[in-house]
């Protein structure tokens, strides 16, 4: 049994398609980004686009569990971005080289 019907169903399908293409484009940026900060931002974008994808799929499937997964993914992406930003800061200041 479908949870959504009519124009909302087509809007969700269109949203899933656009988010899927956006994720693919951002993944290309992660793979071929010119510098590390560009790749970090693209990876962050992939995580947030995946959150949107999971949320749209949760509406389509009628499952609240996917929204919980999207929230956890957002929290992990934020914490991962902070950790990588700290690492980049340490490398640029030369602090990371002294630790070894």
Secondary structure, DSSP 4 states (H G I P E B T S, - for coil): --SS-THHHHHHHHHHHHHHHHHHHHHHHHHH-SSHHHHHHHHHHHHHHHHHHHHHHHHHHT-THHHHHHHHHHHHHHHHHHHHHHHHHHHHHTHHHHH-
